[in-house]
Structures are given as C-alpha cells and as structure tokens.
Amino acid sequence: MVEEQVILVNEKDEQIGLMPKLEAHEKGVLHRAFSVFVFNEQNELMLQQRALHKYHSPGLWTNTCCSHQRDGESSIEAGERRLQEEMGFTVPLKETISFIYKAPFDNGLTEHEYDHVLLGTYNDAPAICEDEVADWKWMPLDVVKDDIALRPELYTEWFKIIFEKFYKSLVS
C-alpha cells in the first residue's frame, strides 16, 4: 500500500510540493488539511472518538472528522470523501474559516497545518468505520466548551485550538 501524500503549502495556502504524510508529521512542515464540523437541527455538534490504535491521539474526542486533501482535490471534495470513509454518510459542506496552527505531540510528531474548517448538517446516526472511529456523540456547543475547560486531556490538540477559534465565530 502506498503511503498517502499531503500537500505542502506556504503561508498563503499555495501548493509548493507533496510529501508522505508520516514524514510531514515527523518534520513538522506546513501542509493543507481540513476539519469537518457536522451539526444537527438542535445545533449539537457530532463528535468522534478516535480509534484506539491511531498512531497519535488515540481514544481522544475530536470534531466530526478531519484529514488531508489529496493532490487536485478541493477541500469540499476531501471533506465529503472523508466524512463517508470515517462516519458512513455524506452531506453538502460549506467552507468557513481557515487558519494555520502547530501542535507538537508526545510521540515526536507535529501537526503543522493550514486548516480549512467545513460545516454540514445531519440529523441521523452515523455508520462509523471502526478502523477510524471508536465512538461518537452529539454535544451542544456550550457543553463542549465547558468540558474542554474541565477535562482538556480528553480532546485532541487540534480540536481544542480549532474549537476556540470556531466557537468565537459562532457566537459573534
């Protein structure tokens, strides 16, 4: 199996190359990514718990899904593809904010991403892929905010960073 490539970008989100995903995380180089946030009609966010065998952040809670665009793939196309792969459904997504963040992990890997935040709406239960996702739940945004403050160790680093920025944009 060929290792997935990530799109290397500059600080203007212009593509400057490709690199194997693990190598990009080992070197901490800036690459393009996306984060999907799916809400239901009650404005609750669908969270996923990462599978326990993931090479970083296993078992932690995070946004509905996230990953990396493939070469030639738009953020929307990538988000819809990954939503189907991880959560077993797809919905129309819209792009909102994007920003750069850097988060080092205890295992020596670093996420350094130009992240595109995508929003969608869905009201049913997902059909999770157990290779990717251990569990899922709906949570109101204020409960997520309070739980991150109370128990930050239960959430992925990127979700905490994104949620802080994302929450402010939702309540403003």
LOPA-455830 format. One record per residue: residue in one letter; x negated, y negated, z negated of N, C-alpha, C in turn. Coordinates in steps of 0.001 Angstrom, whole numbers, plus 500000, padded with zeros to 6 digits. Each point is the difference from the previous one (the first is absolute). Layout:
AXYZXYZXYZ...
end
This chain:
M499164501175500000500836498825500000499113498753500000V500306499049500879499244498763500107500439499050498894E499007499392499331500327499057498936500640498753500595E501019499508499326500695498814500458499087498783499956Q500123499147501011499228498770500099500831498842499454V499337499017499402500668498761499620499477498892500911I500798498946500106499655498867500850499252498975499147L498747499772500323499216498980499312500424498636500534V500154499038499092500430498657500396499134498948499311N500071498781500537499371498869499321501059499306499146E499660498890499397500941499325499094501156499322500720K499995500017501348501131499496500787500861501159500521D499736501225499524500706501214500424499749500330501468E498833499606500506499627500339501371499196501302499965Q500361500950500859499327501296500021498550499843500431I499096500611499204498578499932500323499374501390500137G500799501051499814499469501343500154500892501039499350L499515501241500024500681501125499364498997500726499123M500492500666498949499123500754499106500819501131499379P499389501146499740500726501042499273500497499465498656K501209500403499627500662499451498815499157500156498734L499469501181499735499223500215498780498748499128499983E499329499881501136498803499161500074500336498533499701A501125499512500527500416498621499746500254499770498514H500567501012499330500267499876498572498721500160499169E499053500782500493498706500129499309499203498702500098K500047499352501166499225498778500239500747498742499581G501308500114499761500786498842499581500147498943501079V500024500419501272500115499029501094501463499636500245L500203498764500450501345499481500234500655500720501173H501206500514499750500745500700501050501489499703499870R500724500246501081501428499691500064500801501098499311A501053499575499291500875500939499296501407499414499963F500927500810499531501364499516499809500580500633498746S500970499312499419500716500484498816501493499804500238V500744501095499891501444499967500235500738499932498669F500943499073499916500879499844498848501433500200500492V500639501085499554501379500287500399500911499741498803F501065499246500271500996499647498988501342500613500351N500827500239498971501375500431500240500929498800499856E501308500240500138500983498915499921500055499340498625Q499519500684498963499956499429498644498706499211499756N499214499810501068498717499310499937498996500713499088E500111501329499939499018500817499289498928500430500996L498773500073499531498867500409500817499793501504499889M499795500660501145499658501424500000498502500133499755L499647500625498873498605500275499666499687501459500278Q498749500269500311499546501379500112498861500236499023Q499936501235499524498861500435499193499077500773500933R498770499563500102499048500653500915499764501453499588A499820500850500991499739501420499757498793500155499072L500020501041499193498975500209498974498627500368500562H499936500417501269498721500396500591499361498904500867K500577498789500026499436498908500801498575499691499531Y499123499578500940498603499781499625499788498717499206H500967499091500009499964498901499035501425499659499572S500114499528498782501286499609499399501047501118499978P499589501247499737500990501087499967500978499827498839G501265500291500253501018499980498962500460498618499579L499459498948500611500403498650499625501210499546500820W500775499095499427501176499446500669499581498835500878T500696499863501128499662498961500963501222499660500843N499817499064500938501096499611500882500453501173500868T501047499815500765500661501083500735499018500811500823C499162499350500758498892500685500669499011498972500504C498794500446500285498987499123500574498961500864500703S499307499377500930498966500719500733499281499009500899H499479500518501102499207499201500923500579500128501410Q499987498895500721500399500011501391498976500801500801R500464500640501055499094500673500922499648499027501121D498899500274500676499567499138501092501128499855501032G500381498762500285501058499737500972501409500037499434E500146500257498709501312500121499363500309498719499227S501216499470500166500389498807499239500253500382498540S500055498989499152500294500258498583501377500633499842I500985499515500747501362500544499925500013501464500449E499365500299501127499940501390500488499327500899498967A498906499528499430499259500787499010500843500218498749G500681498954499536500837500120498811501141500979500196E500652499944501149501106500927500280499494501433500122R498823500183500632499402501344500119499704500569498617R499336499203499174499567500505498695501170500207499045L501016499149500102501209500175499201500624501366500302Q500047500365501270500532501318500391499101501114499477E498679499849500135499068501047499581500029500232498491E500057498934499208499927500128498544501360500197499343M501000499225500461501287499943499300501141500674500764G499759500420501230500986500771500748501149499197500575F499837498697500141501021499179500653499321498812500652T500714499336500869499497498768500580501118498975500036V499642498756499857500930498878500078499303498874500758P500758499080500555499356498828500605499245499222498916L498811499582500325499165499246499061499748498612500553K499808499053499093499601498654500416498739499619499249E499109499299500693498748499574499401500220498709499223T499400499919498811500136498800499170498623499379499799I499463500079498801498704499405499710498861500948500382S498824499433500151498783500804500144498891499253499266F499040500760499490498927499415499209498868501001499858I498858499508499548498821500851499786499854500281498510Y499695501246499672499682500331498611498878501027499969K499357500085498849498924500972499796500194500642498632A500010501326499972500213500728498748499052501200499940P498977499948499126499108501151499819500645501055499097F499627501261500229500518501116499201498875500662499214D500374500725498959499025500682499150499168501026500760N500552500555501106499283501045500734499009499434501024G499744498679499971499032499398500903500592499475501299L501252500288500269500650499506501215500554498597499744T500172499247501077500544498651499907501023499787501106E501156499502499618500980499533500978499694498535500259H499709499652501244499791498610500402500844499821501252E501196499466499805500987500053501070500587498642500349Y500293499875501287500842498922500497501375500645500099D500818499760498989501237500757499819501214499236500525H500817500699500771501246499468500550501151500613499211V500809499173499347501114500485499183501254500049500864L500612501188500043501172500264500834501199500311499117L501167499501500381501225500214499226501019500781500801G500760500852499294501108500732500606501087500249498977T501151500458500491501141500302499136500467501418500273Y500315500718498909500433501402500092500763500314498726N501029500827500096500820500259498815500074501466499584D499351500873500722500096501429499707498738500499499297A500011501269499662498818500633499419499031500357501125P498705499852499764499030500411501019499823501515499998A499386500510501063499605501411500082498470499999499958I499445499879498785498563499772499849499156501151500538C498840499641500515498988500968500412499152500289498767E500070501192499477499324500320498740498476499989500106D499441500024501213498556499843500164499568498567499710E500935499066500130499698498580499833500584499406498720V501177500481499599500793499355498957500408501023498940A499753499687498726500393500883498903501441499756499559D500439498721500031501334499650499522500362498621500541W501224499578499759500458498687500432501101499528499059K500293498691500038501104499451499208500338498602500505W501213499554499689500413498619500230499773499222498710M499490498767500115499832499145498815500331498552500353P500762499316499136500209498560500193498664499261499873L499847498918500747498732499264500019499575499503498627D500947499505499200499617499495498677499507501120499096V500546501201500168499545501156499221498596500415500444V499754499969501316498657500307500512498994499002499417K500326498729500065499109498947499491499677500232498523D501031500276499196499798500226498570499193501270499742D500265501063500779499297501266499789498527499886500385I499697499263501069498598499782500375499277499268498878A500653499005499400499388499251498895499784500892498775L500942500892499745499949500864498819499073501207500198R500042500594501191499251501234500261499274499932501353P499048499097500159499333499821501304499265501243500488E499593500849499084499249501209500377500831500995500801L501314499831500046500882500905500750500136499619501471Y499422498857500407500218499461501345498677499852500753T500077500135501322498802499835500828499521498553499935E498703499842500173499404498660499948500589499094501078W500114500525501235500505499155501079501460499616499775F500774500899499416501411499674499751500115498860498993K499176500041498959500041498927499002499643498656500637I498993499980500861499599498770500680501105499531500941I500477500907500837501041499661500973501289499597499299F500372500737498958501263499713499332500003498594499401E498870499594499417499935498657499427500261498944501082K499339500151501153500194499054501104501414500131500567F500466501219500156501283500292500597501135499518499102Y499878500235498717501044499600499047500190498491500045K498900499273500002500092498535500069500723499543501261S499762500665501118500660499599501245501488500356499986L500385500995499236501408500394499929500803499082499094V499387499537498931500766499199499027499901498498500272S499166499597500947499875498565500274501078499501500937
end
